[in-house]
Amino acid sequence: MSGSLLDLNKNKYDILNIYPGPQGHKTKWWDQDNDFFDRGTQGATDGYRYNIGRKRRPLDYDMMNYQFAGYFRIKTVNHLEDSTYQSQYAEADIDPKAKNRWAMKFGVHSGGGDEEAATYEICGPYLGNDIGGLIVGAESPWKRMWRPKDGDIPKPKIKLPPIKSSWFGVMVFRWNDKDDKSVNIECWVDLDGLNRNDKPQNKWQKYVEFNDDGKKLQSKGDYFDPITKNRGSKEDCHATLRINSVEYEAKYLFVREIECPAQTINSIGEQWI
């Protein structure tokens, strides 16, 4: 593998870049220390949100190629969708409205009233279960979800274990393909989390990848128009980590501009760390 395809430097949080930043200008950057805001929860089973991109400094509206990453640790599972895992989480109540998954959302995400708002999301389970077609999707406008069906559902490259009490790393890349007609999305995970010094282990593995070409995400018989350009309110352009039905904490969240990769990478391997 050519080293030019990789950027194995670490950022201020000691997290690997993996894909290179833009050439010719300073990389745009937002982080949890300086650009964090939260919105709490909306209901009993909704997840607390860690948002990057303050209203006074939202993500660059014209920036379509970037990395969104960080680490989180689930402290308590409060609600379960059904009784399948109740013996493992005795503290949890059963609530059919519970959604036992984490989500990384990125784009223009707002409440009701902005009919143009559109954001992608990548999701994963925290109970060790299979979430099927919920692994990827889009929301546009608020509360209207677009999902893949049948053969368009991307298959995870690795099975995620139960992750309660352990630090867990998630890294999402999104970029417009060179034709500016489709969007490529990758999600990597660090199952080793943080070490005893609270530093990232950087044992990143690719979890899932998805190319939104306008023929995969569906809602009410329609196909989703890929977000090759942001749409909706500029002040609501941000990235969000949300975990439903739990109490959790997050560290080292950031958004970093990247170059459109010349080639996708399937693994960084031990020799690169």
C-alpha positions as CSV (number, residue, x, y, z in Angstrom):
1,M,0.0,0.0,0.0
2,S,1.3,3.4,-0.9
3,G,2.0,5.6,2.0
4,S,0.5,8.6,0.1
5,L,-2.9,7.1,0.6
6,L,-2.6,7.3,4.4
7,D,-2.0,10.0,7.0
8,L,-0.7,8.2,10.0
9,N,0.0,11.4,12.0
10,K,-2.1,11.9,15.2
11,N,-4.1,14.9,16.0
12,K,-4.3,16.9,19.2
13,Y,-6.3,14.0,20.8
14,D,-3.7,11.4,19.7
15,I,-6.2,9.9,17.2
16,L,-4.9,8.7,13.8
17,N,-6.0,10.8,10.8
18,I,-6.0,7.8,8.4
19,Y,-7.1,9.8,5.3
20,P,-5.0,12.9,4.4
21,G,-6.2,16.5,4.9
22,P,-6.6,18.9,2.0
23,Q,-3.7,20.2,0.0
24,G,-3.0,23.9,-0.4
25,H,-4.7,25.3,2.7
26,K,-4.9,24.7,6.4
27,T,-7.2,21.9,7.5
28,K,-10.5,23.0,8.9
29,W,-11.1,21.7,12.5
30,W,-13.8,21.6,15.2
31,D,-13.5,19.8,18.6
32,Q,-15.2,19.0,21.8
33,D,-13.1,21.4,23.8
34,N,-14.0,24.5,21.8
35,D,-17.1,23.8,19.6
36,F,-19.3,21.6,21.8
37,F,-23.0,22.2,22.5
38,D,-25.7,19.9,23.7
39,R,-29.5,19.7,23.4
40,G,-30.2,17.2,26.1
41,T,-33.0,14.7,25.4
42,Q,-36.5,14.9,23.9
43,G,-38.1,11.9,25.5
44,A,-37.6,9.1,28.1
45,T,-35.8,6.8,25.7
46,D,-34.0,9.4,23.6
47,G,-30.3,9.7,23.8
48,Y,-28.3,12.7,25.1
49,R,-26.5,14.5,22.3
50,Y,-22.9,15.5,22.0
51,N,-22.9,18.1,19.2
52,I,-19.9,19.5,17.5
53,G,-20.4,22.8,15.7
54,R,-21.8,25.6,17.8
55,K,-24.5,27.9,16.5
56,R,-21.9,30.7,16.5
57,R,-19.4,28.5,14.7
58,P,-21.2,25.7,12.8
59,L,-19.4,23.3,10.5
60,D,-18.4,24.9,7.2
61,Y,-21.6,24.7,5.1
62,D,-19.5,24.1,1.9
63,M,-17.2,21.4,3.4
64,M,-18.4,18.1,2.1
65,N,-15.3,15.9,2.8
66,Y,-14.5,15.3,6.4
67,Q,-13.8,13.0,9.3
68,F,-16.0,12.9,12.5
69,A,-14.6,10.8,15.4
70,G,-14.3,10.3,19.1
71,Y,-14.7,7.8,22.0
72,F,-17.6,7.0,24.3
73,R,-18.4,4.8,27.3
74,I,-21.8,3.6,28.3
75,K,-22.3,3.7,32.0
76,T,-25.9,2.4,32.4
77,V,-28.5,0.9,30.1
78,N,-31.8,2.4,31.1
79,H,-34.2,0.9,28.6
80,L,-34.4,-2.2,26.4
81,E,-36.6,-2.7,23.3
82,D,-37.7,-6.1,24.5
83,S,-36.7,-8.8,27.0
84,T,-34.0,-10.5,24.9
85,Y,-31.1,-9.0,26.9
86,Q,-32.9,-8.4,30.2
87,S,-30.8,-11.0,32.1
88,Q,-27.6,-9.1,31.1
89,Y,-29.0,-5.6,32.0
90,A,-31.1,-6.1,35.1
91,E,-31.2,-2.3,35.7
92,A,-33.0,-1.7,32.4
93,D,-36.8,-1.2,31.9
94,I,-38.6,-2.7,28.9
95,D,-39.9,0.0,26.6
96,P,-40.8,-0.8,22.9
97,K,-39.8,2.8,22.0
98,A,-36.2,2.2,23.1
99,K,-33.6,2.2,20.3
100,N,-30.6,0.3,21.5
101,R,-28.0,1.7,19.2
102,W,-25.5,4.5,18.9
103,A,-25.6,7.0,16.0
104,M,-23.1,9.4,14.4
105,K,-25.1,12.0,12.5
106,F,-23.5,14.6,10.2
107,G,-25.1,17.3,8.0
108,V,-27.8,19.9,8.6
109,H,-29.9,18.6,11.5
110,S,-32.6,20.8,13.0
111,G,-36.0,20.5,14.6
112,G,-39.3,21.0,12.8
113,G,-39.7,23.9,10.5
114,D,-36.7,23.4,8.2
115,E,-38.1,21.4,5.3
116,E,-34.7,21.4,3.5
117,A,-32.6,20.1,6.3
118,A,-30.8,16.8,5.5
119,T,-28.3,14.7,7.4
120,Y,-26.7,11.3,7.2
121,E,-26.3,8.8,10.0
122,I,-24.2,5.7,10.7
123,C,-25.5,3.5,13.5
124,G,-24.2,0.5,15.4
125,P,-25.5,-1.8,18.2
126,Y,-24.2,-1.6,21.8
127,L,-25.8,-4.9,23.0
128,G,-24.0,-7.1,20.5
129,N,-27.1,-7.6,18.4
130,D,-27.8,-7.2,14.6
131,I,-29.6,-3.9,13.7
132,G,-30.1,-4.8,10.0
133,G,-31.1,-1.9,7.8
134,L,-30.8,0.7,10.6
135,I,-27.0,0.6,10.1
136,V,-27.1,3.6,7.7
137,G,-29.7,6.2,6.8
138,A,-30.6,9.8,6.3
139,E,-33.0,12.2,8.0
140,S,-34.8,14.8,5.8
141,P,-36.6,16.7,7.0
142,W,-36.8,16.3,10.7
143,K,-38.2,12.8,11.7
144,R,-38.5,11.5,8.1
145,M,-36.0,8.6,7.9
146,W,-34.6,7.1,4.7
147,R,-33.2,3.6,4.9
148,P,-31.8,1.0,2.5
149,K,-33.8,-2.2,1.9
150,D,-32.9,-5.8,1.1
151,G,-29.7,-6.1,-1.1
152,D,-28.9,-2.4,-0.6
153,I,-28.3,-2.8,3.1
154,P,-24.5,-2.8,3.7
155,K,-23.1,-5.7,5.5
156,P,-20.9,-5.0,8.5
157,K,-17.3,-6.1,8.0
158,I,-17.0,-7.0,11.7
159,K,-19.4,-8.0,14.4
160,L,-19.6,-5.5,17.3
161,P,-19.6,-7.0,20.8
162,P,-21.5,-5.7,23.8
163,I,-19.7,-2.5,24.8
164,K,-21.1,-1.4,28.2
165,S,-18.5,0.0,30.6
166,S,-15.7,0.0,28.0
167,W,-14.4,2.9,26.0
168,F,-15.3,2.5,22.4
169,G,-13.9,4.5,19.4
170,V,-16.0,5.5,16.4
171,M,-14.7,7.3,13.3
172,V,-16.8,8.3,10.3
173,F,-15.5,9.6,7.0
174,R,-17.7,11.1,4.3
175,W,-16.7,12.6,1.0
176,N,-18.3,13.4,-2.4
177,D,-17.1,11.2,-5.1
178,K,-15.3,12.9,-7.9
179,D,-18.4,13.2,-10.1
180,D,-20.2,15.1,-7.3
181,K,-23.2,12.9,-7.8
182,S,-22.7,10.4,-5.0
183,V,-21.5,10.3,-1.4
184,N,-19.1,7.8,0.0
185,I,-19.4,7.0,3.8
186,E,-17.1,4.8,5.9
187,C,-17.2,4.0,9.6
188,W,-14.3,2.6,11.5
189,V,-14.2,1.4,15.2
190,D,-11.6,1.0,17.8
191,L,-12.8,-1.9,20.0
192,D,-9.7,-1.5,22.3
193,G,-10.8,2.0,23.3
194,L,-8.6,4.0,25.7
195,N,-5.6,2.8,27.6
196,R,-4.9,3.2,31.3
197,N,-3.7,6.8,30.6
198,D,-6.9,7.6,28.8
199,K,-5.2,7.7,25.5
200,P,-6.6,6.2,22.3
201,Q,-5.4,2.7,21.4
202,N,-5.9,3.5,17.7
203,K,-6.7,-0.2,16.8
204,W,-9.0,1.0,14.1
205,Q,-11.0,-1.6,12.0
206,K,-13.4,-0.7,9.2
207,Y,-17.0,-1.5,10.4
208,V,-19.1,-0.6,7.4
209,E,-19.0,1.4,4.1
210,F,-21.8,2.8,2.0
211,N,-22.1,4.7,-1.3
212,D,-25.2,6.8,-1.6
213,D,-25.8,7.1,-5.4
214,G,-29.5,8.1,-5.1
215,K,-30.8,4.6,-5.7
216,K,-30.5,3.0,-2.2
217,L,-32.1,5.1,0.6
218,Q,-35.8,5.0,0.5
219,S,-38.8,6.5,2.2
220,K,-42.5,6.3,1.3
221,G,-41.7,5.0,-2.2
222,D,-39.2,7.8,-2.9
223,Y,-35.4,7.7,-3.3
224,F,-33.2,10.0,-1.3
225,D,-31.3,12.7,-3.2
226,P,-27.6,12.4,-2.1
227,I,-26.3,15.3,0.0
228,T,-23.5,16.4,-2.4
229,K,-24.2,20.0,-1.2
230,N,-25.7,20.8,2.2
231,R,-29.2,22.0,2.3
232,G,-31.2,23.7,5.0
233,S,-30.2,26.3,7.6
234,K,-26.5,27.0,7.7
235,E,-26.5,27.5,11.5
236,D,-27.7,23.9,12.0
237,C,-24.8,22.3,10.2
238,H,-23.1,20.1,12.8
239,A,-22.1,16.6,13.8
240,T,-23.8,14.6,16.5
241,L,-23.0,11.6,18.6
242,R,-26.3,10.2,20.1
243,I,-26.8,7.0,22.1
244,N,-30.4,6.1,22.9
245,S,-31.7,4.7,26.2
246,V,-28.4,4.9,28.2
247,E,-26.3,7.1,30.3
248,Y,-22.9,7.7,28.8
249,E,-19.9,10.0,28.5
250,A,-17.8,11.0,25.4
251,K,-14.2,12.2,24.9
252,Y,-12.1,13.5,22.1
253,L,-14.9,14.3,19.6
254,F,-13.8,16.3,16.6
255,V,-14.5,17.1,13.0
256,R,-11.6,17.5,10.6
257,E,-11.6,18.3,6.9
258,I,-10.1,15.7,4.5
259,E,-9.2,15.5,0.9
260,C,-11.3,13.3,-1.4
261,P,-9.4,10.0,-1.1
262,A,-7.7,8.8,-4.3
263,Q,-8.4,5.3,-3.1
264,T,-10.3,3.7,-0.2
265,I,-8.4,1.8,2.4
266,N,-9.7,-1.4,3.9
267,S,-7.3,-1.8,6.8
268,I,-4.4,0.1,8.4
269,G,-2.8,-3.0,9.9
270,E,-0.6,-3.3,12.9
271,Q,2.4,-2.2,10.9
272,W,0.9,1.3,10.4
273,I,0.3,2.0,14.1
